[in-house]
């Protein structure tokens, strides 16, 4: 081959056909040492630059492909419907206010985790909650419609100057003989929780679930409002008392009032409650504290008295 660096002088250089590097030819290195050094520097710089650009391009493509794959995979795995259900479960189980869905931080959280999904609006969220509540109520009513006897428990309380009532229902599955329970209501009472207000709210809940004639007992605490409500509107308990006709009359006479006859005579009574059952735990807990106080020196919490 001919050396172009020696032009116009014609110099032939002996080399292999497959040789592509100038340093392999000793004669070129002896004749043009400066040119050979410059050539090596330029070729090495060009090679490094091409390698760096190729590496950067490859990393960028890989990151873009990974982002696209993650976005596509997320879109396939979690749909908008599932995201809405997860948000509803989060707010309901965490007892968070509905205004959480309109907060910018919450919206940023959802859109960052899933850019293809939108945050559910507050009106839509409220309607979904009502739909879920109605569906659950129908499901509970379907179960209660297949049983003949149920028992309920109820309690009332005041928090933040607002009165509330809660009612639960319990029954035995006739097929599996397993005890079932369901929460029927947890709602606010307008005004103070007096006995007439409690009667109206409890009877409305029984009627709403169509168990007014199926409730055999309602368990409450020993509050005076509950006791008066069931004394006036509750079904009287059937008691069998053996009387000795020859026994002497007690010195102290106790006057009993037949509420059942009052209910039968007064047809204007609007409400009807089942028999009343006082919670045994309410009285047993202070009694146990009193016994422990006597024998082991236990200090009873303030406000607890025997008989609760």
Secondary structure, DSSP 4 states (H G I P E B T S, - for coil): -B-GGGTTS--B----TT---GGG-HHHHHH-HHHHHHHHHHHHHHHHHHHHHHHHHHHHHHHHHHHHHHHHHHHHHS-HHHHHHHHHHHHHHTT--GGGGGSHHHHHHHHHH-TT--PPPHHHHHHHHHHHHHHHHHHHHHHHTT-S-EEEEEEEEEETTEEEEEEEEEEE-TTT--EEEEEEEEEEESS---HHHHHHHHHHHHHHTT-TTTEEEEEE-S-HHHHHHHHHHBPPPP------TTSPPPSS------HHHHHHH-TT----B-EEEE-HHHHHHHHHHHHHHHHS-PPPPTT--TT-
